[in-house]
Amino acid sequence: MSPDRDQAERMLRVMQSQQRMTQSRLVRSYVVLLVVWAAAWAIGFSVLYLSAMPDPLVPAAAAWPVFAACIVLAIVWSITTGVRSASSGIRGASRIQGMLYGWSWTVAMVGASILLAGAQRTGLPPDTAAVLYPGVFALVVGILYLGGGALWRSLPQYVLGIVFIAVAGIATFLGTPVHYLVYAVAGPISMLVVAVLLGRGVLPLEPRRDDA
């Protein structure tokens, strides 16, 4: 074997090792992110359900701040994870796609908030608002996951998108206060199932090269 060929093979092995390490870090980050969001949904929506029961176990004045704190903490974690992922070996077009997709979450959430605030300003009844608010946000999350799954050909994201859309429809149909319980159970379970399958390598975060 010539020295040039031997050096080329060593460089190839180093590149492949770096790619595997980068992929492993991305999978771990995504698994942790799913667990964080599952905890935020489970705690936040459970507290809302306990405050909306006929005999409330938690006062509404305390439930909503707890829910808001859970969601804000999960968002901050998501932003931190996104920044770390952007500097973990992703370059070029993929990095730009990730940045634009990340900003699309902010734009979509702000847009949904303005839409709901406008609807409430026109006289949306409180009971309807209580059902509509989480339903709209869950629907937006589902659509964004569908878009991310299609963009990166990521089956876990696409499956989560379908699940979130289904959960939003079912929970809204059932109405208050049962819809809080649906979000507190179905959402976290789906996220944890995907996290376990990703962590065990059953589901690939991205399509394998031979499947591209």
Backbone as ProteinMPNN parsed JSONL, in Angstrom:
{"seq_chain_A": "MSPDRDQAERMLRVMQSQQRMTQSRLVRSYVVLLVVWAAAWAIGFSVLYLSAMPDPLVPAAAAWPVFAACIVLAIVWSITTGVRSASSGIRGASRIQGMLYGWSWTVAMVGASILLAGAQRTGLPPDTAAVLYPGVFALVVGILYLGGGALWRSLPQYVLGIVFIAVAGIATFLGTPVHYLVYAVAGPISMLVVAVLLGRGVLPLEPRRDDA", "coords_chain_A": {"N_chain_A": [[0.849, -1.193, 0.0], [0.592, 2.165, -0.905], [2.161, 5.136, 0.494], [0.577, 7.481, 0.143], [-1.992, 6.479, -0.298], [-2.419, 5.14, 2.087], [-2.412, 7.276, 3.882], [-4.657, 8.664, 2.954], [-6.684, 6.844, 3.579], [-6.513, 6.853, 6.371], [-7.282, 9.488, 6.904], [-9.884, 9.36, 5.971], [-11.006, 7.57, 7.806], [-10.797, 9.103, 10.122], [-12.511, 11.255, 9.487], [-14.938, 9.873, 9.256], [-15.207, 8.968, 11.876], [-15.476, 11.423, 13.221], [-17.898, 12.276, 12.124], [-19.622, 10.323, 13.143], [-19.413, 10.881, 15.878], [-20.447, 13.49, 15.955], [-23.079, 12.993, 15.079], [-23.918, 11.345, 17.169], [-23.86, 13.154, 19.315], [-25.849, 14.929, 18.496], [-28.104, 13.269, 18.546], [-28.222, 12.624, 21.298], [-28.663, 15.209, 22.33], [-31.157, 15.771, 21.213], [-32.73, 13.773, 22.345], [-32.613, 14.465, 25.086], [-33.838, 16.95, 24.874], [-36.446, 16.229, 24.131], [-37.223, 14.879, 26.461], [-37.163, 16.981, 28.301], [-39.204, 18.649, 27.282], [-41.339, 16.874, 27.505], [-41.536, 16.653, 30.279], [-42.176, 19.31, 30.876], [-44.702, 19.593, 29.625], [-46.142, 17.58, 31.01], [-46.055, 18.402, 33.725], [-46.96, 21.107, 33.582], [-49.542, 21.011, 32.242], [-50.84, 19.188, 33.898], [-51.048, 20.592, 36.297], [-52.752, 22.633, 35.444], [-55.023, 21.111, 34.894], [-55.648, 20.162, 37.468], [-56.383, 22.526, 38.607], [-58.679, 23.164, 37.284], [-60.613, 21.362, 37.88], [-63.849, 20.238, 39.176], [-63.736, 20.348, 41.988], [-61.259, 22.099, 42.767], [-57.826, 21.324, 43.191], [-55.643, 22.852, 43.059], [-55.136, 26.308, 43.129], [-56.307, 28.504, 40.554], [-54.933, 30.866, 40.212], [-52.363, 30.206, 40.89], [-51.802, 28.085, 39.216], [-51.573, 28.859, 36.473], [-49.207, 30.549, 36.407], [-47.314, 28.537, 37.062], [-47.592, 26.808, 34.892], [-46.803, 28.565, 32.802], [-44.148, 29.022, 33.573], [-43.033, 26.462, 33.238], [-43.23, 26.112, 30.435], [-41.708, 28.284, 29.497], [-39.165, 27.672, 30.556], [-38.669, 25.314, 29.124], [-38.578, 26.345, 26.544], [-36.331, 28.035, 26.72], [-34.383, 26.084, 27.19], [-34.579, 24.768, 24.728], [-33.667, 26.749, 22.957], [-31.029, 27.029, 23.856], [-30.077, 24.452, 23.31], [-30.334, 24.473, 20.539], [-28.444, 26.411, 19.81], [-26.094, 25.174, 20.641], [-26.12, 22.921, 18.966], [-25.824, 24.117, 16.499], [-23.187, 24.763, 16.506], [-21.83, 22.414, 16.43], [-20.474, 21.074, 14.396], [-22.128, 21.32, 12.201], [-22.498, 22.785, 9.104], [-22.668, 25.207, 6.389], [-25.314, 24.846, 3.994], [-27.022, 23.23, 5.541], [-26.783, 24.331, 8.069], [-27.885, 26.868, 7.661], [-30.502, 26.121, 6.983], [-31.295, 25.002, 9.432], [-31.186, 27.274, 11.08], [-33.13, 28.977, 9.912], [-35.364, 27.343, 10.194], [-35.504, 27.197, 12.964], [-36.11, 29.879, 13.597], [-38.596, 29.963, 12.437], [-40.243, 28.735, 14.282], [-40.41, 30.663, 16.309], [-41.655, 32.779, 14.89], [-44.087, 31.535, 14.167], [-45.231, 30.945, 16.688], [-45.476, 33.503, 17.823], [-47.226, 34.621, 15.958], [-49.478, 32.953, 16.321], [-50.112, 33.657, 18.946], [-50.838, 36.358, 18.669], [-53.056, 36.086, 16.998], [-54.837, 34.631, 18.662], [-55.081, 36.43, 20.787], [-56.336, 38.513, 19.46], [-58.752, 37.248, 18.818], [-59.791, 36.854, 21.373], [-60.141, 39.451, 22.132], [-62.293, 40.229, 20.617], [-64.389, 39.167, 21.947], [-64.266, 36.497, 22.746], [-65.478, 33.756, 24.511], [-64.552, 32.856, 27.894], [-64.479, 30.044, 28.528], [-64.315, 28.894, 25.996], [-61.921, 30.033, 25.131], [-60.157, 28.802, 26.908], [-60.079, 26.227, 25.921], [-59.344, 26.632, 23.276], [-56.845, 27.962, 23.204], [-54.605, 26.161, 24.096], [-55.09, 24.221, 22.159], [-54.655, 25.468, 19.645], [-51.915, 26.122, 19.849], [-50.791, 23.552, 20.16], [-51.506, 22.475, 17.706], [-50.027, 24.141, 15.985], [-47.437, 23.432, 16.788], [-47.447, 20.744, 15.972], [-47.664, 21.052, 13.163], [-45.261, 22.383, 12.633], [-43.436, 20.415, 13.391], [-44.063, 18.514, 11.443], [-43.168, 19.909, 9.191], [-40.412, 20.122, 9.813], [-39.747, 17.403, 9.861], [-40.199, 16.712, 7.182], [-38.365, 18.403, 5.943], [-35.806, 17.551, 6.823], [-36.052, 14.899, 6.371], [-36.735, 13.364, 8.592], [-37.966, 10.854, 10.407], [-38.775, 10.591, 13.175], [-39.476, 13.295, 13.909], [-41.53, 13.775, 12.073], [-43.446, 11.868, 12.781], [-44.016, 12.738, 15.392], [-45.182, 15.159, 14.753], [-47.598, 14.343, 13.525], [-48.766, 13.066, 15.729], [-49.085, 15.211, 17.574], [-50.887, 16.862, 16.212], [-53.093, 15.165, 16.1], [-53.579, 14.876, 18.867], [-54.214, 17.526, 19.542], [-56.633, 17.856, 18.139], [-58.288, 15.837, 19.306], [-58.247, 16.537, 22.048], [-59.355, 19.134, 22.012], [-61.891, 18.539, 21.064], [-62.928, 17.037, 23.186], [-63.092, 18.915, 25.207], [-63.098, 21.265, 28.025], [-62.622, 20.311, 31.52], [-61.144, 18.191, 30.658], [-59.469, 18.235, 28.47], [-57.034, 19.297, 29.286], [-55.969, 17.178, 30.725], [-55.625, 15.301, 28.694], [-53.6, 16.533, 27.172], [-51.615, 16.507, 29.149], [-51.025, 13.831, 29.408], [-51.031, 12.339, 26.891], [-49.326, 13.875, 25.185], [-46.693, 14.011, 26.566], [-46.193, 11.192, 26.767], [-45.97, 10.381, 24.072], [-43.71, 11.87, 23.312], [-41.751, 10.787, 25.015], [-41.71, 8.115, 24.198], [-40.687, 8.349, 21.573], [-38.209, 9.451, 22.278], [-37.006, 7.32, 23.666], [-36.862, 5.365, 21.626], [-35.173, 6.688, 19.847], [-32.864, 6.959, 21.443], [-32.133, 4.279, 21.748], [-31.464, 3.66, 19.212], [-33.303, 2.624, 17.482], [-34.949, 4.254, 15.964], [-33.701, 6.351, 13.454], [-32.26, 9.601, 13.696], [-31.813, 11.079, 11.442], [-32.085, 10.248, 7.909], [-30.33, 7.341, 6.818], [-27.26, 7.196, 4.949], [-27.358, 5.387, 2.804], [-30.041, 5.362, 2.366], [-30.704, 7.724, 1.309]], "CA_chain_A": [[0.0, 0.0, 0.0], [1.397, 3.374, -1.026], [1.976, 6.078, 1.603], [-0.535, 8.403, -0.123], [-3.257, 5.768, -0.105], [-2.541, 4.884, 3.518], [-2.788, 8.54, 4.515], [-6.034, 8.966, 2.567], [-7.571, 5.968, 4.352], [-6.536, 7.34, 7.754], [-8.098, 10.703, 6.917], [-11.28, 8.944, 5.814], [-11.457, 7.005, 9.081], [-10.946, 10.222, 11.058], [-13.726, 11.975, 9.108], [-16.084, 9.044, 9.608], [-15.311, 8.989, 13.338], [-16.011, 12.721, 13.606], [-19.309, 12.293, 11.743], [-20.364, 9.503, 14.111], [-19.443, 11.61, 17.141], [-21.387, 14.597, 15.786], [-24.415, 12.42, 15.043], [-24.233, 10.874, 18.512], [-24.159, 14.33, 20.138], [-27.148, 15.452, 18.075], [-29.141, 12.358, 19.044], [-28.336, 12.821, 22.745], [-29.285, 16.517, 22.564], [-32.574, 15.694, 20.846], [-33.386, 12.933, 23.351], [-32.765, 15.288, 26.291], [-34.827, 17.979, 24.56], [-37.763, 15.597, 24.194], [-37.517, 14.61, 27.868], [-37.451, 18.274, 28.927], [-40.537, 19.082, 26.86], [-42.312, 15.944, 28.091], [-41.711, 17.061, 31.677], [-42.874, 20.602, 30.892], [-46.115, 19.341, 29.315], [-46.754, 16.771, 32.07], [-46.23, 19.216, 34.929], [-47.777, 22.291, 33.299], [-50.946, 20.703, 31.969], [-51.412, 18.532, 35.07], [-51.416, 21.651, 37.233], [-53.951, 23.289, 34.908], [-56.153, 20.199, 35.088], [-55.99, 20.146, 38.895], [-57.011, 23.806, 38.954], [-59.947, 23.304, 36.562], [-61.544, 20.327, 38.344], [-64.986, 20.771, 39.948], [-63.188, 20.687, 43.298], [-59.849, 22.348, 42.431], [-56.771, 21.003, 44.152], [-54.65, 23.917, 42.913], [-55.805, 27.551, 42.728], [-55.992, 28.938, 39.194], [-53.949, 31.952, 40.273], [-51.031, 29.607, 40.977], [-51.619, 27.094, 38.155], [-51.107, 29.458, 35.228], [-47.775, 30.882, 36.499], [-46.523, 27.306, 37.006], [-47.62, 26.372, 33.499], [-45.976, 29.486, 32.022], [-42.748, 28.793, 33.928], [-42.615, 25.204, 32.601], [-43.069, 26.325, 29.004], [-40.585, 29.204, 29.291], [-37.934, 26.923, 30.81], [-38.462, 24.398, 28.005], [-38.175, 27.16, 25.39], [-34.943, 28.442, 26.952], [-33.571, 24.89, 26.952], [-34.584, 24.522, 23.285], [-32.79, 27.738, 22.327], [-29.66, 26.666, 24.218], [-29.74, 23.247, 22.552], [-30.17, 24.856, 19.148], [-27.169, 27.117, 19.662], [-25.03, 24.182, 20.74], [-26.149, 22.075, 17.77], [-25.336, 24.903, 15.367], [-21.728, 24.843, 16.571], [-21.308, 21.06, 16.658], [-20.042, 20.447, 13.158], [-23.065, 21.554, 11.113], [-22.049, 23.936, 8.342], [-23.239, 25.42, 5.069], [-26.761, 24.91, 3.769], [-27.735, 22.604, 6.658], [-26.814, 25.279, 9.179], [-28.857, 27.906, 7.306], [-31.822, 25.497, 7.119], [-31.595, 24.898, 10.85], [-31.435, 28.607, 11.62], [-34.432, 29.439, 9.414], [-36.406, 26.516, 10.807], [-35.617, 27.637, 14.352], [-36.834, 31.148, 13.627], [-39.991, 29.736, 12.052], [-40.976, 28.446, 15.515], [-40.697, 31.942, 16.959], [-42.644, 33.496, 14.082], [-45.372, 30.838, 14.248], [-45.786, 31.103, 18.031], [-45.9, 34.901, 17.975], [-48.42, 34.78, 15.133], [-50.599, 32.286, 16.988], [-50.468, 34.457, 20.125], [-51.557, 37.553, 18.212], [-54.36, 35.633, 16.498], [-55.688, 34.29, 19.797], [-55.367, 37.668, 21.52], [-57.347, 39.226, 18.679], [-60.034, 36.559, 18.971], [-60.294, 37.116, 22.716], [-60.542, 40.867, 22.186], [-63.594, 40.364, 19.972], [-65.436, 38.619, 22.809], [-64.169, 35.045, 22.866], [-65.846, 33.34, 25.879], [-63.432, 32.268, 28.646], [-64.443, 28.583, 28.396], [-63.824, 28.6, 24.652], [-60.506, 30.407, 25.107], [-59.401, 27.797, 27.651], [-59.919, 25.067, 25.04], [-58.743, 27.023, 22.006], [-55.439, 28.362, 23.355], [-53.673, 25.034, 23.973], [-55.329, 23.508, 20.902], [-53.975, 26.171, 18.549], [-50.468, 25.975, 20.004], [-50.442, 22.157, 19.87], [-51.632, 22.323, 16.257], [-48.874, 24.811, 15.376], [-46.278, 22.581, 17.064], [-47.556, 19.592, 15.092], [-47.356, 21.456, 11.789], [-43.832, 22.674, 12.57], [-42.744, 19.128, 13.399], [-44.236, 17.93, 10.108], [-42.259, 20.618, 8.294], [-39.049, 19.711, 10.12], [-39.568, 16.025, 9.43], [-40.099, 16.691, 5.726], [-37.157, 19.117, 5.54], [-34.62, 16.729, 7.076], [-36.44, 13.498, 6.191], [-36.606, 12.796, 9.933], [-39.194, 10.138, 10.765], [-39.264, 10.933, 14.52], [-40.152, 14.585, 13.899], [-42.781, 13.678, 11.314], [-44.393, 11.102, 13.612], [-44.446, 13.62, 16.464], [-46.108, 16.126, 14.166], [-48.898, 13.685, 13.376], [-49.309, 12.827, 17.069], [-49.51, 16.476, 18.165], [-52.095, 17.309, 15.518], [-54.174, 14.292, 16.57], [-53.851, 15.216, 20.262], [-54.905, 18.821, 19.551], [-58.01, 17.652, 17.712], [-59.022, 15.044, 20.288], [-58.391, 17.3, 23.291], [-60.304, 20.222, 21.782], [-63.216, 17.932, 20.926], [-63.39, 16.6, 24.503], [-63.438, 20.115, 25.964], [-62.515, 21.508, 29.348], [-61.173, 20.378, 31.779], [-60.505, 16.925, 30.267], [-58.439, 18.464, 27.455], [-55.754, 19.472, 29.973], [-55.484, 15.844, 31.072], [-55.154, 14.692, 27.447], [-52.283, 17.117, 26.88], [-50.666, 16.118, 30.191], [-50.705, 12.405, 29.299], [-50.719, 11.895, 25.53], [-48.154, 14.573, 24.663], [-45.456, 13.501, 27.149], [-45.958, 9.784, 26.438], [-45.481, 10.298, 22.691], [-42.343, 12.38, 23.272], [-40.862, 9.852, 25.694], [-41.568, 6.931, 23.341], [-39.742, 8.7, 20.512], [-36.898, 9.629, 22.898], [-36.46, 5.974, 23.947], [-36.531, 4.728, 20.345], [-33.98, 7.366, 19.341], [-31.728, 6.62, 22.285], [-31.756, 2.886, 21.5], [-31.062, 3.512, 17.819], [-34.362, 2.011, 16.677], [-35.298, 5.297, 15.004], [-32.604, 7.258, 13.148], [-32.641, 11.006, 13.707], [-31.793, 11.463, 10.035], [-31.996, 9.065, 7.057], [-28.984, 6.843, 6.558], [-26.739, 7.579, 3.647], [-27.815, 4.484, 1.751], [-31.464, 5.566, 2.151], [-30.876, 9.082, 0.771]], "C_chain_A": [[0.885, 1.243, 0.0], [1.142, 4.296, 0.155], [0.793, 7.012, 1.392], [-1.875, 7.729, 0.133], [-3.49, 5.493, 1.381], [-2.975, 6.143, 4.263], [-4.23, 8.906, 4.203], [-7.026, 8.118, 3.367], [-7.649, 6.402, 5.814], [-7.397, 8.588, 7.881], [-9.578, 10.364, 6.808], [-11.82, 8.38, 7.112], [-11.666, 8.096, 10.128], [-12.225, 10.992, 10.777], [-14.97, 11.184, 9.494], [-16.295, 9.007, 11.117], [-15.899, 10.307, 13.825], [-17.497, 12.827, 13.281], [-20.153, 11.489, 12.734], [-20.483, 10.21, 15.456], [-20.439, 12.766, 17.086], [-22.821, 14.093, 15.799], [-24.852, 11.946, 16.424], [-24.584, 12.038, 19.436], [-25.528, 14.893, 19.793], [-28.286, 14.584, 18.601], [-29.337, 12.55, 20.541], [-29.033, 14.149, 23.065], [-30.777, 16.468, 22.285], [-33.349, 14.852, 21.847], [-33.633, 13.739, 24.631], [-33.825, 16.361, 26.074], [-36.246, 17.426, 24.647], [-38.17, 15.324, 25.647], [-37.885, 15.903, 28.596], [-38.852, 18.746, 28.563], [-41.629, 18.167, 27.404], [-42.589, 16.315, 29.547], [-42.489, 18.375, 31.765], [-44.359, 20.424, 30.629], [-46.797, 18.603, 30.472], [-47.033, 17.619, 33.305], [-47.198, 20.371, 34.67], [-49.248, 21.975, 33.106], [-51.608, 19.953, 33.127], [-51.867, 19.567, 36.093], [-52.672, 22.38, 36.755], [-55.189, 22.412, 35.098], [-56.601, 20.196, 36.55], [-56.664, 21.444, 39.324], [-58.384, 23.981, 38.313], [-60.966, 22.236, 36.951], [-62.712, 20.962, 39.093], [-64.598, 21.167, 41.369], [-61.683, 20.89, 43.122], [-58.901, 21.988, 43.56], [-55.663, 22.044, 44.126], [-55.387, 25.182, 42.505], [-55.358, 27.992, 41.342], [-54.927, 30.028, 39.179], [-52.522, 31.421, 40.358], [-50.743, 28.683, 39.796], [-51.033, 27.713, 36.891], [-49.661, 29.93, 35.303], [-46.873, 29.646, 36.445], [-46.446, 26.798, 35.574], [-46.703, 27.238, 32.634], [-44.49, 29.264, 32.303], [-42.211, 27.523, 33.274], [-42.329, 25.411, 31.116], [-41.875, 27.23, 28.72], [-39.256, 28.482, 29.502], [-37.628, 25.961, 29.659], [-38.017, 25.152, 26.759], [-36.718, 27.593, 25.516], [-33.997, 27.266, 26.708], [-33.466, 24.609, 25.461], [-33.638, 25.474, 22.573], [-31.325, 27.398, 22.601], [-29.192, 25.445, 23.436], [-29.507, 23.577, 21.088], [-28.857, 25.554, 18.893], [-26.006, 26.129, 19.716], [-24.959, 23.311, 19.491], [-25.578, 22.81, 16.568], [-23.818, 24.978, 15.345], [-21.079, 23.47, 16.74], [-20.968, 20.346, 15.36], [-20.991, 20.637, 12.003], [-22.68, 22.838, 10.392], [-22.871, 24.084, 7.066], [-24.742, 25.472, 5.048], [-27.543, 24.32, 4.938], [-27.845, 23.556, 7.836], [-27.831, 26.384, 8.911], [-30.274, 27.363, 7.434], [-32.232, 25.416, 8.577], [-31.931, 26.234, 11.469], [-32.807, 29.111, 11.201], [-35.571, 28.646, 10.04], [-36.605, 26.902, 12.264], [-36.389, 28.937, 14.477], [-38.291, 30.968, 13.259], [-40.838, 29.379, 13.275], [-41.366, 29.738, 16.216], [-41.785, 32.699, 16.219], [-44.024, 32.869, 14.228], [-46.021, 31.033, 15.62], [-46.265, 32.529, 18.282], [-47.173, 35.151, 17.176], [-49.644, 34.154, 15.766], [-51.063, 33.083, 18.208], [-51.269, 35.688, 19.734], [-52.952, 37.192, 17.727], [-55.318, 35.353, 17.655], [-56.044, 35.52, 20.622], [-56.422, 38.489, 20.794], [-58.712, 38.597, 18.813], [-60.636, 36.823, 20.348], [-60.778, 38.56, 22.847], [-61.922, 41.08, 21.576], [-64.72, 39.711, 20.77], [-65.43, 37.117, 22.916], [-64.492, 34.633, 24.305], [-64.677, 32.669, 26.585], [-63.333, 30.751, 28.506], [-63.901, 28.172, 27.032], [-62.341, 28.914, 24.54], [-59.649, 29.357, 25.807], [-59.154, 26.541, 26.818], [-59.113, 25.431, 23.798], [-57.257, 27.321, 22.123], [-54.482, 27.175, 23.245], [-53.853, 24.268, 22.672], [-54.6, 24.137, 19.74], [-52.467, 25.982, 18.643], [-50.018, 24.547, 19.727], [-50.519, 21.884, 18.373], [-50.437, 22.942, 15.542], [-47.609, 23.973, 15.576], [-46.284, 21.362, 16.144], [-47.186, 19.916, 13.661], [-45.869, 21.737, 11.63], [-43.007, 21.384, 12.587], [-42.886, 18.416, 12.052], [-43.274, 18.572, 9.121], [-40.812, 20.228, 8.527], [-38.767, 18.286, 9.673], [-39.421, 15.908, 7.925], [-38.795, 17.326, 5.258], [-35.919, 18.254, 5.684], [-34.883, 15.242, 6.896], [-36.254, 12.732, 7.503], [-37.93, 12.173, 10.352], [-39.682, 10.48, 12.172], [-40.011, 12.261, 14.556], [-41.494, 14.491, 13.19], [-43.848, 12.937, 12.109], [-44.915, 11.97, 14.754], [-45.429, 14.668, 15.951], [-47.506, 15.552, 14.024], [-49.567, 13.49, 14.742], [-49.846, 14.12, 17.675], [-50.781, 17.009, 17.509], [-53.298, 16.478, 15.975], [-54.567, 14.636, 18.007], [-54.622, 16.534, 20.355], [-56.37, 18.659, 19.17], [-58.842, 16.916, 18.748], [-59.28, 15.849, 21.557], [-59.413, 18.423, 23.136], [-61.728, 19.69, 21.689], [-63.784, 17.53, 22.287], [-63.753, 17.78, 25.4], [-62.815, 20.162, 27.34], [-63.264, 20.755, 30.45], [-60.419, 19.128, 31.33], [-59.37, 17.165, 29.279], [-57.074, 18.68, 28.092], [-55.132, 18.115, 30.302], [-54.952, 15.121, 29.835], [-53.766, 15.216, 27.085], [-51.233, 16.637, 27.881], [-50.212, 14.673, 30.053], [-50.219, 12.037, 27.9], [-49.462, 12.558, 24.97], [-46.856, 14.045, 25.234], [-45.161, 12.044, 26.792], [-45.393, 9.651, 25.032], [-44.037, 10.783, 22.59], [-41.362, 11.407, 23.915], [-40.657, 8.579, 24.878], [-40.562, 7.198, 22.232], [-38.334, 8.855, 21.08], [-36.23, 8.274, 23.16], [-36.028, 5.299, 22.649], [-35.299, 5.363, 19.71], [-32.743, 6.959, 20.129], [-31.231, 5.207, 22.064], [-31.356, 2.64, 20.049], [-32.096, 2.85, 16.935], [-34.824, 2.976, 15.594], [-34.074, 6.151, 14.728], [-33.102, 8.697, 13.174], [-32.717, 11.559, 12.291], [-31.705, 10.197, 9.204], [-30.556, 8.639, 6.862], [-28.569, 7.162, 5.141], [-27.233, 6.689, 2.535], [-29.304, 4.588, 1.487], [-31.737, 6.895, 1.477], [-31.25, 9.023, -0.69]], "O_chain_A": [[1.811, 1.359, 0.803], [0.068, 4.266, 0.756], [0.073, 7.315, 2.343], [-2.782, 8.329, 0.708], [-4.614, 5.6, 1.872], [-3.808, 6.081, 5.168], [-4.95, 9.399, 5.071], [-8.077, 8.607, 3.782], [-8.713, 6.333, 6.43], [-8.151, 8.735, 8.843], [-10.421, 10.985, 7.456], [-12.956, 8.666, 7.49], [-12.6, 8.024, 10.926], [-12.952, 11.349, 11.704], [-15.94, 11.75, 9.998], [-17.433, 9.014, 11.587], [-16.726, 10.318, 14.736], [-18.269, 13.392, 14.055], [-21.246, 11.905, 13.118], [-21.529, 10.148, 16.102], [-21.182, 13.002, 18.039], [-23.684, 14.684, 16.447], [-26.008, 12.119, 16.81], [-25.501, 11.928, 20.249], [-26.283, 15.289, 20.68], [-29.311, 15.1, 19.048], [-30.47, 12.631, 21.015], [-29.883, 14.214, 23.954], [-31.573, 17.048, 23.024], [-34.494, 15.169, 22.17], [-34.729, 13.702, 25.191], [-34.616, 16.651, 26.971], [-37.142, 18.083, 25.177], [-39.329, 15.516, 26.016], [-38.808, 15.919, 29.41], [-39.604, 19.193, 29.429], [-42.723, 18.63, 27.728], [-43.737, 16.293, 29.993], [-43.355, 18.534, 32.625], [-45.189, 21.022, 31.313], [-47.905, 18.962, 30.869], [-48.126, 17.56, 33.868], [-48.137, 20.59, 35.437], [-50.107, 22.597, 33.731], [-52.818, 20.07, 33.319], [-52.939, 19.438, 36.684], [-53.549, 22.707, 37.554], [-56.268, 22.908, 35.422], [-57.799, 20.226, 36.833], [-57.426, 21.463, 40.29], [-59.165, 24.834, 38.733], [-62.07, 22.211, 36.406], [-62.598, 22.083, 39.589], [-65.062, 22.179, 41.893], [-60.911, 19.95, 43.31], [-59.141, 22.304, 44.726], [-54.845, 22.118, 45.043], [-56.21, 25.123, 41.591], [-54.185, 27.873, 40.99], [-54.12, 30.108, 38.253], [-51.58, 32.099, 39.948], [-49.587, 28.509, 39.411], [-50.105, 27.16, 36.302], [-48.925, 29.731, 34.336], [-45.794, 29.692, 35.855], [-45.38, 26.407, 35.097], [-45.923, 26.722, 31.834], [-43.668, 29.31, 31.388], [-41.072, 27.498, 32.808], [-41.313, 24.944, 30.601], [-41.109, 26.965, 27.794], [-38.324, 28.659, 28.718], [-36.472, 25.808, 29.264], [-37.179, 24.663, 26.001], [-35.959, 27.531, 24.549], [-32.942, 27.427, 26.096], [-32.395, 24.253, 24.971], [-32.891, 25.061, 21.686], [-30.485, 27.466, 21.704], [-28.058, 25.4, 22.958], [-28.597, 23.035, 20.461], [-28.216, 25.317, 17.869], [-25.056, 26.229, 18.94], [-23.87, 22.998, 19.01], [-24.926, 22.206, 15.716], [-23.222, 25.226, 14.297], [-19.92, 23.371, 17.144], [-21.161, 19.136, 15.248], [-20.703, 20.162, 10.904], [-22.551, 23.882, 11.03], [-23.661, 23.209, 6.711], [-25.379, 26.045, 5.932], [-28.602, 24.835, 5.298], [-28.866, 23.593, 8.523], [-28.557, 26.795, 9.816], [-31.158, 28.056, 7.937], [-33.372, 25.721, 8.926], [-32.847, 26.335, 12.285], [-33.565, 29.615, 12.029], [-36.615, 29.204, 10.375], [-37.734, 26.933, 12.753], [-37.229, 29.082, 15.365], [-39.143, 31.732, 13.714], [-42.03, 29.687, 13.305], [-42.502, 29.895, 16.662], [-42.726, 33.202, 16.832], [-45.018, 33.577, 14.393], [-47.228, 31.26, 15.706], [-47.322, 32.742, 18.875], [-48.092, 35.815, 17.657], [-50.726, 34.742, 15.757], [-52.261, 33.176, 18.475], [-52.259, 36.026, 20.383], [-53.918, 37.903, 18.007], [-56.47, 35.785, 17.632], [-57.171, 35.646, 21.101], [-57.294, 39.088, 21.422], [-59.719, 39.298, 18.91], [-61.848, 36.997, 20.477], [-61.717, 38.843, 23.591], [-62.641, 41.999, 21.967], [-65.87, 39.699, 20.33], [-66.475, 36.511, 23.153], [-63.843, 35.113, 25.235], [-63.886, 31.979, 25.941], [-62.231, 30.217, 28.379], [-63.125, 27.223, 26.923], [-61.586, 28.157, 23.929], [-58.544, 29.053, 25.357], [-58.137, 25.869, 26.99], [-58.298, 24.639, 23.324], [-56.485, 26.967, 21.232], [-53.617, 27.182, 22.369], [-52.889, 23.725, 22.133], [-53.991, 23.435, 18.933], [-51.81, 25.714, 17.637], [-48.967, 24.345, 19.12], [-49.694, 21.148, 17.83], [-49.893, 22.353, 14.608], [-46.808, 23.818, 14.654], [-45.245, 20.989, 15.6], [-46.474, 19.15, 13.012], [-45.274, 21.375, 10.615], [-42.002, 21.275, 11.885], [-41.94, 17.788, 11.577], [-42.642, 17.886, 8.317], [-40.059, 20.023, 7.575], [-37.684, 17.989, 9.167], [-38.623, 15.11, 7.434], [-38.182, 16.858, 4.299], [-35.074, 18.215, 4.789], [-34.034, 14.415, 7.23], [-35.705, 11.631, 7.535], [-38.901, 12.882, 10.62], [-40.886, 10.646, 12.367], [-41.074, 12.35, 15.17], [-42.484, 15.061, 13.65], [-45.014, 13.33, 12.111], [-46.108, 11.95, 15.057], [-46.39, 15.018, 16.636], [-48.489, 16.209, 14.366], [-50.767, 13.715, 14.897], [-50.944, 14.131, 18.231], [-51.653, 17.548, 18.19], [-54.382, 17.014, 16.207], [-55.754, 14.681, 18.331], [-55.563, 16.656, 21.139], [-57.249, 19.25, 19.798], [-59.97, 17.315, 19.04], [-60.393, 15.848, 22.083], [-60.239, 18.642, 24.021], [-62.664, 20.321, 22.181], [-64.985, 17.666, 22.52], [-64.625, 17.66, 26.26], [-62.112, 19.246, 27.767], [-64.474, 20.574, 30.316], [-59.219, 18.998, 31.574], [-58.411, 16.394, 29.242], [-56.057, 18.296, 27.514], [-53.922, 17.928, 30.172], [-53.948, 14.413, 29.912], [-52.872, 14.446, 26.735], [-50.088, 16.387, 27.505], [-49.133, 14.317, 30.526], [-49.129, 11.489, 27.74], [-48.629, 11.894, 24.353], [-45.975, 13.657, 24.466], [-44.008, 11.692, 26.541], [-44.444, 8.898, 24.814], [-43.229, 10.19, 21.874], [-40.255, 11.223, 23.409], [-39.56, 8.022, 24.864], [-39.684, 6.375, 21.976], [-37.364, 8.442, 20.445], [-35.038, 8.104, 22.906], [-34.942, 4.723, 22.583], [-34.478, 4.671, 19.108], [-31.701, 6.653, 19.55], [-30.032, 4.951, 22.179], [-30.953, 1.532, 19.697], [-31.821, 2.544, 15.775], [-35.062, 2.578, 14.453], [-33.452, 6.639, 15.671], [-34.215, 8.988, 12.736], [-33.567, 12.393, 11.977], [-31.293, 9.159, 9.722], [-29.662, 9.479, 6.753], [-29.398, 7.369, 4.255], [-27.504, 7.167, 1.433], [-29.809, 4.002, 0.529], [-32.877, 7.176, 1.108], [-31.438, 10.063, -1.321]]}, "name": "protein", "num_of_chains": 1, "seq": "MSPDRDQAERMLRVMQSQQRMTQSRLVRSYVVLLVVWAAAWAIGFSVLYLSAMPDPLVPAAAAWPVFAACIVLAIVWSITTGVRSASSGIRGASRIQGMLYGWSWTVAMVGASILLAGAQRTGLPPDTAAVLYPGVFALVVGILYLGGGALWRSLPQYVLGIVFIAVAGIATFLGTPVHYLVYAVAGPISMLVVAVLLGRGVLPLEPRRDDA"}
